Amino acid sequence: MHRNEENGIKECSQLWELDDTKVCLHYAKLLLRDSAKWKLEEFMKEWRRTTPAGMEPSIEMLRGEALVEKLGPESWLQLYSISSLPTKPADRFSALFKERAKWEWDDLEPYLRYQDLSY
């Protein structure tokens, strides 16, 4: 089996299979680049509308790619990709805590994956 994981396509013999998560994430990034912040509810509605039929986008797919912020009764979503952060731990922590003074562990954890850091 030949795998081309970067673009979300897996090839088995003569069959091709799309990686739902990578395809959904691609469409999410397109939407997030169009607008700095989205109301979470509106984003999810638009994401579902633009994603190919048969694929089900999930907020979990955005871990390490976007941040959700609660402002009063509403939740807002913004692009904040792990790929845009420095790889040196001290620089990464500095960037993270410039973005937010306080973090919940579930929000912070994807940005701390050790394989993404250079020591």
N, CA and C of each residue as an Amber inpcrd file, in Angstrom:
protein
   357
   0.8490000  -1.1810000   0.0000000   0.0000000   0.0000000   0.0000000
   0.8890000   1.2370000   0.0000000   0.5740000   2.1720000  -0.8280000
   1.2680000   3.4490000  -0.8960000   0.4540000   4.4880000  -0.1310000
   1.1300000   5.2350000   0.7050000   0.4200000   6.2610000   1.4730000
   0.9750000   7.6340000   1.1370000   0.0990000   8.5490000   0.9400000
   0.4620000   9.9380000   0.7670000  -0.2990000  10.6840000   1.8560000
   0.2430000  10.6540000   3.0660000  -0.4620000  11.1810000   4.2360000
  -0.5800000  12.7080000   4.2180000   0.3290000  13.3670000   3.5470000
   0.3280000  14.8280000   3.5780000  -0.9570000  15.4210000   3.0310000
  -1.4680000  14.8620000   1.9480000  -2.6830000  15.4310000   1.3670000
  -3.9300000  14.6400000   1.7250000  -3.7860000  13.6470000   2.6140000
  -4.9560000  12.9390000   3.1070000  -5.4800000  11.8540000   2.1950000
  -4.6640000  11.3800000   1.2560000  -5.1070000  10.3320000   0.3430000
  -4.3100000   9.0590000   0.6170000  -5.0200000   7.9460000   0.7260000
  -4.3800000   6.6470000   0.8740000  -4.6900000   5.8380000  -0.3770000
  -3.6870000   5.1730000  -0.9260000  -3.8760000   4.3730000  -2.1270000
  -3.6990000   2.8990000  -1.7830000  -4.6660000   2.0780000  -2.1040000
  -4.6010000   0.6260000  -1.9430000  -4.8370000   0.0170000  -3.3100000
  -3.8240000  -0.6000000  -3.8870000  -3.9420000  -1.1880000  -5.2240000
  -4.5020000  -0.1350000  -6.1660000  -5.7180000  -0.3470000  -6.6520000
  -6.3260000   0.5930000  -7.5770000  -7.3600000   1.4920000  -6.9160000
  -7.5250000   1.3620000  -5.6120000  -8.5190000   2.1500000  -4.8910000
  -7.8620000   3.3010000  -4.1390000  -8.5740000   4.3820000  -4.0600000
  -8.1100000   5.5390000  -3.2990000  -9.0860000   5.7760000  -2.1660000
  -8.5550000   6.1760000  -1.0320000  -9.3860000   6.4630000   0.1290000
  -8.9590000   7.7970000   0.7100000  -9.9040000   8.6680000   0.9300000
  -9.6080000   9.9600000   1.5310000  -9.6020000   9.8330000   3.0460000
  -8.6920000  10.5330000   3.6790000  -8.6330000  10.5940000   5.1340000
  -9.6070000  11.7000000   5.5630000 -10.7400000  11.3000000   6.1460000
 -11.7900000  12.2610000   6.5070000 -11.2620000  13.4000000   7.3700000
 -10.4430000  13.0780000   8.3530000  -9.9380000  14.1120000   9.2600000
  -9.1200000  15.1500000   8.5130000  -8.2250000  14.6980000   7.6410000
  -7.3730000  15.6440000   6.9090000  -8.1760000  16.4740000   5.9090000
  -9.1470000  15.8630000   5.2780000  -9.9820000  16.6020000   4.3370000
 -10.8170000  17.6420000   5.0880000 -11.4340000  17.2330000   6.1860000
 -12.2310000  18.1700000   6.9890000 -11.3610000  19.3040000   7.5080000
 -10.1510000  18.9680000   7.9570000  -9.2360000  19.9900000   8.4650000
  -8.8460000  20.9740000   7.3640000  -8.6590000  20.4810000   6.1650000
  -8.3540000  21.3560000   5.0240000  -9.4560000  22.4070000   4.8420000
 -10.7070000  21.9570000   4.8580000 -11.8240000  22.8860000   4.6860000
 -11.9510000  23.8370000   5.8720000 -11.6560000  23.3680000   7.0670000
 -11.6910000  24.2300000   8.2450000 -10.6570000  25.3480000   8.1200000
  -9.4530000  25.0010000   7.6900000  -8.3950000  26.0020000   7.5460000
  -8.7680000  27.0460000   6.4990000  -9.3990000  26.6110000   5.4140000
  -9.8440000  27.5760000   4.4040000 -10.8210000  28.5860000   5.0100000
 -11.7710000  28.0840000   5.7910000 -12.7480000  28.9770000   6.4330000
 -12.0770000  29.8960000   7.4410000 -11.1670000  29.3520000   8.2390000
 -10.5120000  30.1410000   9.2790000  -9.5990000  31.2100000   8.6850000
  -9.0690000  30.9680000   7.5130000  -8.2210000  31.9810000   6.8660000
  -9.0550000  33.1280000   6.2990000 -10.3390000  32.8390000   6.0190000
 -11.2220000  33.8680000   5.4660000 -11.6660000  34.8820000   6.5100000
 -11.6920000  34.4860000   7.7650000 -12.1820000  35.3680000   8.8200000
 -11.3400000  35.1520000  10.0730000 -10.9330000  36.2500000  10.7180000
 -10.0610000  36.1560000  11.8890000 -10.7110000  35.3750000  13.0280000
 -11.9720000  35.6280000  13.2800000 -12.6930000  34.9320000  14.3490000
 -14.0840000  34.5730000  13.8570000 -14.5620000  33.4500000  14.3350000
 -15.9090000  32.9710000  14.0090000 -16.6500000  32.6720000  15.3010000
 -17.9440000  32.9240000  15.3090000 -18.7680000  32.3590000  16.3610000
 -18.7450000  30.8580000  16.1170000 -18.4990000  30.0930000  17.1620000
 -18.3240000  28.6520000  17.0150000 -19.5220000  28.0010000  16.3140000
 -20.7040000  28.3740000  16.7100000 -21.9100000  27.7880000  16.1230000
 -21.9850000  28.0730000  14.6150000 -21.6680000  29.3080000  14.2130000
 -21.7020000  29.6710000  12.7970000 -20.6090000  28.9400000  12.0130000
 -19.4310000  28.8320000  12.6360000 -18.3310000  28.1340000  11.9780000
 -18.6990000  26.6720000  11.7250000 -19.2270000  25.9990000  12.7460000
 -19.5610000  24.5830000  12.6000000 -20.6090000  24.3840000  11.5020000
 -21.5690000  25.2830000  11.4350000 -22.6040000  25.1930000  10.4010000
 -21.9780000  25.3420000   9.0060000 -21.1170000  26.3420000   8.8430000
 -20.4780000  26.5800000   7.5500000 -19.4950000  25.4510000   7.2010000
 -18.7880000  24.9540000   8.1980000 -17.8360000  23.8630000   7.9790000
 -18.5620000  22.6160000   7.4850000 -19.6620000  22.2960000   8.1150000
 -20.4530000  21.1290000   7.6790000 -20.9770000  21.3280000   6.2500000
 -21.3540000  22.5660000   5.9340000 -21.8920000  22.8660000   4.6100000
 -20.8250000  22.7190000   3.5260000 -19.5870000  23.1130000   3.8170000
 -18.5360000  23.1160000   2.7990000 -17.7670000  21.8050000   2.6920000
 -17.8730000  20.9570000   3.7030000 -17.1540000  19.6820000   3.7030000
 -17.8810000  18.6970000   2.7790000 -17.1340000  17.8810000   2.0360000
 -17.7690000  16.9120000   1.1160000 -18.7800000  16.0060000   1.8200000
 -19.7950000  15.6200000   1.0820000 -20.8480000  14.7360000   1.6040000
 -20.2360000  13.4510000   2.1440000 -20.7870000  12.9930000   3.2500000
 -20.3220000  11.7590000   3.8620000 -19.2220000  11.9520000   4.8860000
 -18.6840000  13.1660000   4.9760000 -17.6430000  13.4640000   5.9670000
 -18.2660000  14.3060000   7.0650000 -17.9370000  13.9790000   8.2970000
 -18.5380000  14.6620000   9.4350000 -17.4780000  15.4240000  10.2270000
 -17.4060000  16.7550000  10.0540000 -16.4460000  17.5450000  10.8080000
 -16.7490000  17.5140000  12.3070000 -15.6930000  17.5620000  13.0970000
 -15.8100000  17.5570000  14.5510000 -14.8390000  18.5680000  15.1360000
 -15.2360000  19.2330000  16.1770000 -14.3770000  20.2260000  16.8320000
 -13.0700000  19.5910000  17.2870000 -13.0860000  18.3150000  17.6240000
 -11.8680000  17.6080000  18.0390000 -10.8140000  17.6030000  16.9280000
 -11.2450000  17.6670000  15.6850000 -10.3170000  17.6820000  14.5570000
  -9.4530000  18.9400000  14.5540000  -9.8820000  19.9630000  15.2520000
  -9.1900000  21.2510000  15.2420000  -8.1490000  21.4100000  16.3510000
  -7.9760000  20.3750000  17.1760000  -6.9840000  20.4620000  18.2680000
  -5.5930000  20.7160000  17.6860000  -4.9760000  21.7810000  18.1470000
  -3.6620000  22.1560000  17.6470000  -3.7080000  23.0180000  16.4020000
  -4.9060000  23.3050000  15.9180000  -5.0600000  24.1430000  14.7270000
  -5.8930000  25.3960000  14.9900000  -6.7290000  25.3480000  16.0110000
  -7.6030000  26.4850000  16.3120000  -7.8880000  26.5230000  17.8070000
  -8.2100000  27.6980000  18.2840000  -8.5490000  27.9030000  19.6900000
 -10.0030000  28.3150000  19.8220000 -10.6430000  27.7940000  20.8490000
 -12.0010000  28.1950000  21.1890000 -11.9050000  29.0710000  22.4370000
 -12.5750000  30.2100000  22.3830000 -12.5670000  31.1490000  23.4990000
 -14.0070000  31.4670000  23.8890000 -14.2950000  31.3220000  25.1710000
 -15.6340000  31.6660000  25.6730000 -15.6430000  33.1370000  26.0510000
 -16.5720000  33.8730000  25.4700000 -16.7810000  35.2760000  25.7970000
 -18.2440000  35.4370000  26.1740000 -18.4920000  35.4570000  27.4750000
 -19.8730000  35.4930000  27.9330000 -20.5630000  34.2090000  27.5330000
 -21.7550000  34.3230000  26.9760000 -22.4990000  33.1120000  26.6040000
 -22.0450000  32.4920000  25.2720000 -21.1930000  33.1990000  24.5260000
 -20.8040000  32.7250000  23.1920000 -19.3900000  32.1530000  23.1890000
 -19.1790000  31.2150000  22.2880000 -17.8500000  30.6610000  22.0540000
 -17.3790000  31.1320000  20.6830000 -16.1190000  31.5340000  20.6250000
 -15.5170000  32.0270000  19.3920000 -14.3430000  31.1400000  19.0180000
 -14.0980000  31.0180000  17.7180000 -13.0420000  30.1680000  17.1960000
 -12.0890000  31.0180000  16.3710000 -10.7850000  30.7550000  16.5410000
  -9.7970000  31.4510000  15.7180000  -8.6750000  30.4990000  15.3420000
  -8.0710000  30.7270000  14.1880000  -6.9470000  29.9350000  13.7220000
  -5.7580000  30.1640000  14.6420000  -5.1640000  29.0950000  15.1290000
  -3.9410000  29.1600000  15.9400000  -3.2400000  27.8200000  15.7570000
  -2.4730000  27.7300000  14.6950000  -1.8890000  26.4570000  14.2750000
  -0.5660000  26.1690000  14.9540000  -0.4190000  24.9280000  15.3620000
   0.8240000  24.4690000  15.9710000   2.0020000  24.7060000  15.0270000
   1.7570000  24.6400000  13.7350000   2.8290000  24.8180000  12.7480000
   3.3700000  26.2520000  12.7250000   2.6320000  27.1970000  13.2820000
   3.0890000  28.5840000  13.2960000   3.9080000  28.9140000  14.5490000
   4.0100000  27.9600000  15.4670000   4.7240000  28.2010000  16.7190000
   6.1990000  27.8270000  16.6100000   7.0470000  28.4990000  17.3940000
   8.4760000  28.1350000  17.4110000   8.6650000  26.6940000  17.9040000
   9.7580000  26.0560000  17.4900000  10.0220000  24.6870000  17.9190000
  10.8510000  24.6210000  19.2000000  11.5440000  25.6700000  19.5480000
  12.3060000  25.6810000  20.7990000  11.3280000  25.8680000  21.9530000
  11.4130000  25.0050000  22.9680000  10.4360000  25.0470000  24.0680000
  10.2510000  26.4200000  24.7090000  11.3250000  27.1150000  25.0420000
  11.1930000  28.4210000  25.7070000  10.4630000  29.4170000  24.8130000
  10.7940000  29.4110000  23.5320000  10.1410000  30.3290000  22.5910000
   8.6750000  29.9640000  22.3990000   8.3950000  28.6460000  22.3690000
   7.0160000  28.2010000  22.2040000   6.1790000  28.6160000  23.4130000
   6.6930000  28.3890000  24.6280000   5.9560000  28.7940000  25.8290000
   5.7210000  30.2990000  25.8370000   6.7080000  31.0520000  25.4270000
   6.5560000  32.5050000  25.3720000   5.4190000  32.8890000  24.4170000
   5.4050000  32.2970000  23.2420000   4.3490000  32.5900000  22.2540000
   2.9770000  32.1720000  22.7740000   2.9070000  31.0040000  23.3960000
   1.6230000  30.5150000  23.9200000   1.0730000  31.4450000  24.9890000
   1.9350000  31.8830000  25.8940000   1.4400000  32.7180000  26.9790000
   1.2980000  34.1850000  26.5950000   1.7840000  34.5580000  25.4270000
   1.4220000  35.8630000  24.8650000   0.0060000  35.7990000  24.2990000
  -0.3440000  34.6330000  23.7720000  -1.6950000  34.4400000  23.2120000
  -2.7350000  34.3970000  24.3180000  -2.4320000  33.6670000  25.3930000
  -3.3430000  33.5380000  26.5380000  -2.5380000  33.5180000  27.8240000
  -2.9840000  34.2730000  28.7880000  -2.3090000  34.2690000  30.0840000
  -2.6220000  32.9930000  30.8670000  -3.8300000  32.4650000  30.6920000
  -4.2480000  31.2410000  31.3780000  -4.7340000  30.2390000  30.3400000
  -4.3850000  28.9730000  30.5650000  -4.7800000  27.9000000  29.6610000
  -5.4270000  26.7720000  30.4470000  -6.4070000  26.1350000  29.8460000
  -6.9170000  24.8640000  30.3360000  -6.0140000  23.7940000  29.7210000
  -5.7470000  22.7050000  30.4640000  -4.8460000  21.6710000  29.9630000
  -5.2900000  21.1290000  28.6020000  -6.5700000  20.8770000  28.4140000
  -7.0520000  20.3150000  27.1470000  -6.7840000  21.2420000  25.9670000
  -6.7640000  22.5440000  26.2110000  -6.4680000  23.5040000  25.1450000
  -4.9640000  23.5890000  24.8710000  -4.1650000  23.5030000  25.9280000
  -2.7180000  23.6680000  25.8190000  -2.0020000  22.4260000  25.2980000
  -2.4590000  21.2590000  25.7060000  -1.7610000  19.9980000  25.4270000
  -1.3740000  19.7910000  23.9650000  -2.2450000  20.0610000  22.9860000
  -1.8360000  19.8100000  21.5920000  -0.6280000  20.6470000  21.1610000
  -0.4300000  21.7880000  21.7940000   0.6700000  22.6760000  21.4240000
   1.9840000  22.2940000  22.1060000   1.9420000  21.3000000  22.9740000
   3.1190000  20.8860000  23.7210000   3.6440000  19.5120000  23.3160000
   3.1290000  18.9600000  22.2690000   3.5800000  17.6340000  21.8440000
   5.0790000  17.6460000  21.6380000   5.7690000  16.7700000  22.3650000
   7.2380000  16.8010000  22.3590000   7.8500000  16.5350000  20.9860000
   7.1910000  15.7830000  20.1190000   7.7830000  15.5130000  18.8080000
   7.8360000  16.7740000  17.9540000   7.0780000  17.8030000  18.3380000
   7.0790000  19.0550000  17.5940000   8.1160000  20.0510000  18.1240000
   8.7900000  19.6590000  19.2030000   9.7400000  20.5720000  19.8470000
  11.1710000  20.1210000  19.5850000  12.0630000  21.0940000  19.4220000
  13.4850000  20.7570000  19.2790000  14.2010000  21.1900000  20.5540000
  14.9660000  20.2910000  21.0870000  15.6870000  20.5640000  22.3380000
  17.1320000  20.8420000  22.0660000
